[in-house]
């Protein structure tokens, strides 16, 4: 594939695990990577408020929650650069809060977050990241417990483990990265990708005004709209229809849910994708060609990561 470096797709070298050199020697460089990626996120060409308008790329791959799953993230990135196919526009979400490293016992998902930040720097027009509820929790200190362990404390401890005395600087830069993440990606065929949508009984509290402006610190806390847009559950067909009409959307692609089967249809306008387990999936489509998305055509767009 010809063209400039920014139009040939994602760099396959970044599909490999990123090895961080000796701690205490690269912390400031890593922090600057997060800050640069945050600036790119905040100033995306198609961004208006909390929505990035991505138009009609030839090929789009949307992943669900990653949660520290190195193998699945590598496969997703590799698939987005597959030879013989158009380079994909890649949408990622919830990279952090994975299982502890078996050797160190530490949550090292900050390494995966760094890989994603590097991807954004190298390919700002093709790599996009959605704000998720775990990112919001990390920003506010609203602890999430998994397997009797606090995810937010473990993530911060992981930054200190990986970067030693520079850990606090890296951690603060990662928080800046989270603050720059948008709530939604919009495509010309009516697909709106979000981490989640507000719960039906909190929809009025959440509103849609947050989509048209940047988030404030208060927005990330409970009852704030950024919180409600990332923590919502149990969406109903009636709510989806109302949101679709209000936002000018046709179909929603979501993450947020733990789904053993890897994907879940939410009648009649949505699908939830999960990418952090053995049955993890991605959602792949072409905004140029795929106009009709519904419960009947849905299987065409859902792909199992293990088969990529």
C-alpha positions in Angstrom: 0.0 0.0 0.0 1.5 3.3 -1.1 1.1 6.8 0.3 2.5 8.7 3.2 3.2 7.2 6.6 -0.1 8.5 8.0 -2.2 6.9 5.3 -0.8 3.4 5.1 -2.5 1.9 8.1 -1.3 1.1 11.6 2.4 0.1 12.2 2.6 -3.6 12.6 5.5 -3.3 15.0 3.0 -1.9 17.5 1.1 -5.1 17.3 3.8 -6.7 19.4 4.0 -6.4 23.2 5.7 -3.1 24.0 8.7 -3.7 26.3 9.6 -0.9 28.6 13.3 -0.5 29.3 14.7 -0.2 32.8 12.5 1.7 35.2 13.6 5.1 36.4 15.2 5.8 32.9 12.3 6.4 30.6 9.5 7.7 32.9 9.7 11.3 31.7 9.7 10.2 28.0 6.7 8.0 28.7 4.8 10.8 30.5 5.4 13.0 27.5 4.0 10.3 25.2 0.8 10.3 27.2 0.6 14.1 27.2 1.2 14.3 23.4 -1.5 11.6 22.8 -3.9 13.6 25.0 -3.3 16.7 23.0 -4.0 14.8 19.8 -7.2 13.4 21.2 -8.5 16.7 22.4 -7.8 18.3 19.0 -8.9 15.5 16.6 -9.9 17.1 13.3 -13.4 15.7 13.4 -14.1 16.4 17.1 -16.9 18.6 18.2 -17.4 18.6 22.0 -17.4 14.9 23.1 -18.1 13.4 19.7 -15.6 12.7 16.9 -17.1 12.6 13.5 -15.2 10.0 11.5 -17.1 10.2 8.2 -17.0 7.2 6.0 -13.7 5.3 6.1 -13.4 2.3 3.9 -13.1 0.0 6.8 -13.8 0.3 10.6 -12.9 -2.1 13.4 -14.5 -1.3 16.8 -13.2 -3.2 19.8 -15.0 -3.7 23.2 -13.3 -3.6 26.6 -9.7 -4.8 26.5 -8.9 -4.7 30.3 -5.3 -5.6 30.0 -5.7 -8.5 27.6 -2.4 -8.3 25.7 -3.1 -11.2 23.3 -6.4 -9.9 22.2 -5.1 -6.3 21.8 -2.3 -7.6 19.6 -4.6 -9.6 17.4 -7.0 -6.6 17.0 -4.1 -4.3 16.0 -2.7 -7.0 13.6 -6.2 -7.5 12.0 -6.5 -3.7 11.5 -3.3 -3.9 9.4 -4.1 -7.1 7.6 -2.4 -7.4 4.2 -4.9 -7.5 1.3 -7.4 -5.3 3.1 -7.8 -1.6 3.4 -6.1 -0.3 6.6 -8.8 0.1 9.2 -9.9 3.0 11.3 -9.5 1.5 14.7 -11.7 2.3 17.7 -10.5 1.1 21.1 -11.8 1.4 24.7 -11.1 0.5 28.3 -7.5 -0.7 28.0 -6.8 -0.6 31.7 -7.6 -2.7 34.8 -6.5 -6.1 33.7 -5.4 -9.2 35.6 -2.3 -9.1 37.6 0.9 -10.1 35.9 1.6 -13.7 36.9 5.3 -13.1 37.6 5.1 -9.8 39.5 1.5 -9.9 40.8 1.2 -6.3 39.5 -1.5 -4.8 37.2 0.7 -3.7 34.3 -2.1 -2.5 32.1 -0.4 0.9 31.9 2.0 -0.7 29.4 -1.0 -1.5 27.1 -2.2 2.0 27.6 1.2 3.3 26.5 1.0 1.1 23.4 -2.3 2.7 22.5 -1.0 6.2 23.2 1.9 5.5 20.8 -0.6 4.2 18.2 -2.5 7.5 18.5 0.7 9.5 18.1 1.8 7.5 15.0 -1.6 7.3 13.4 -3.8 10.1 14.8 -6.4 10.0 11.9 -6.8 6.2 12.2 -6.7 5.4 15.9 -9.4 6.6 18.2 -10.2 5.8 21.9 -13.5 6.1 23.7 -13.9 7.1 27.4 -15.0 4.2 29.5 -16.3 3.8 33.1 -13.0 2.4 34.4 -11.2 5.5 33.0 -13.8 7.6 34.8 -13.2 5.7 38.0 -9.5 6.2 37.8 -10.0 10.0 37.3 -12.3 10.3 40.3 -10.9 7.7 42.7 -14.2 5.9 42.8 -12.8 2.5 43.4 -13.9 -0.6 41.4 -13.3 -3.9 43.0 -12.5 -7.1 41.0 -11.6 -10.4 42.7 -11.4 -8.6 46.1 -8.8 -6.1 44.8 -9.1 -2.4 44.1 -8.6 -1.7 40.4 -7.7 1.9 40.7 -5.1 1.5 43.4 -3.7 -1.5 41.5 -3.3 0.6 38.3 -1.5 3.4 40.1 0.7 0.9 41.9 1.5 -0.6 38.5 2.7 2.8 37.2 5.0 3.1 40.2 6.3 -0.4 39.7 7.0 0.1 36.0 8.5 3.6 36.3 9.9 3.8 39.8 10.6 7.3 40.9 9.0 8.6 37.7 5.8 6.7 38.4 3.8 9.6 39.8 4.6 11.8 36.7 3.6 9.0 34.4 0.4 8.4 36.3 -0.6 12.0 36.2 0.1 12.1 32.4 -2.1 9.0 32.0 -4.9 10.9 33.8 -4.5 13.7 31.3 -4.9 11.1 28.6 -8.2 9.9 30.1 -9.5 13.4 30.4 -9.0 13.9 26.7 -11.1 10.9 25.7 -14.4 11.5 23.9 -17.7 9.9 24.6 -18.7 8.9 21.1 -17.6 8.3 17.5 -20.1 9.1 14.7 -20.0 7.6 11.2 -21.8 8.8 8.1 -24.0 5.6 7.8 -25.6 6.4 11.2 -23.5 4.2 13.5 -22.7 5.8 16.8 -20.0 4.1 18.9 -20.0 4.7 22.6 -18.7 2.9 25.7 -22.3 2.8 27.0 -25.5 4.8 27.0 -27.3 6.2 30.1 -29.5 3.8 32.0 -33.2 4.4 31.1 -34.1 5.6 34.6 -31.2 8.1 34.6 -31.5 9.3 31.0 -33.0 12.7 31.9 -30.3 13.2 34.5 -27.6 12.4 31.9 -29.1 14.3 29.0 -27.4 14.7 25.6 -25.9 18.2 26.1 -22.6 16.7 27.2 -22.0 15.4 23.7 -21.8 18.9 22.3 -19.2 20.3 24.8 -16.0 19.3 26.5 -16.3 17.5 29.9 -15.6 19.3 33.2 -14.3 17.6 36.3 -17.8 17.6 37.8 -19.1 15.6 34.8 -17.0 12.6 35.8 -18.6 12.1 39.2 -21.8 10.3 40.0 -24.9 12.1 38.7 -22.6 13.9 36.2 -23.3 13.3 32.5 -19.9 11.8 31.6 -20.4 9.3 34.5 -23.9 8.5 33.4 -22.9 8.0 29.8 -20.2 5.5 30.7 -21.8 3.6 33.5 -25.3 3.1 32.1 -26.9 -0.4 31.7 -30.2 -2.1 30.8 -31.0 0.0 27.7 -34.5 -0.6 26.3 -35.8 -0.6 22.7 -37.9 2.5 23.5 -34.9 4.4 24.9 -32.7 3.4 21.9 -35.4 4.7 19.5 -35.6 8.0 21.5 -31.9 8.5 21.5 -31.5 7.6 17.8 -34.1 10.2 16.9 -32.5 12.8 19.2 -29.0 12.2 18.0 -29.6 11.4 14.4 -28.2 7.9 14.8 -29.4 4.6 13.3 -27.4 2.0 15.3 -25.3 2.0 18.5 -22.1 -0.1 19.0 -21.3 -0.3 22.7 -18.8 -1.9 25.1 -19.1 -1.9 28.9 -20.8 -5.3 29.5 -19.1 -8.5 30.4 -20.5 -10.9 27.8 -19.4 -14.6 27.9 -20.3 -15.0 24.3 -18.4 -11.9 23.2 -21.3 -10.0 21.8 -24.9 -9.2 22.7 -27.7 -7.9 20.5 -29.8 -5.2 22.2 -33.0 -4.9 20.2 -33.5 -3.2 17.9 -30.7 -0.7 17.4 -27.6 -1.8 19.3 -24.9 -4.3 20.0 -22.5 -4.7 22.9 -19.1 -6.0 22.2 -16.7 -7.6 24.7 -13.0 -8.0 23.7 -11.2 -9.2 26.9 -11.9 -12.9 27.0 -11.5 -16.1 25.0 -14.7 -15.4 23.2 -13.9 -11.8 22.6 -15.2 -10.1 19.5 -14.8 -7.0 17.4 -17.4 -5.1 15.3 -16.2 -4.5 11.7 -18.1 -2.6 9.0 -17.7 -0.2 6.1 -19.6 3.1 6.5 -19.4 3.4 2.7 -21.2 0.2 2.0 -23.0 -1.1 5.1 -26.1 1.0 5.4 -28.6 -1.5 6.9 -27.7 -2.6 10.4 -30.3 -4.4 12.3 -30.8 -7.6 14.3 -31.0 -9.7 11.1 -27.8 -8.4 9.5 -25.8 -8.1 12.8 -23.9 -11.4 12.6 -22.3 -10.1 9.4 -20.4 -7.5 11.4 -19.4 -9.4 14.6 -16.1 -11.2 14.3 -14.5 -13.5 16.9 -10.9 -12.3 17.8 -9.6 -15.8 18.0 -10.4 -16.3 14.3 -8.9 -13.0 13.0 
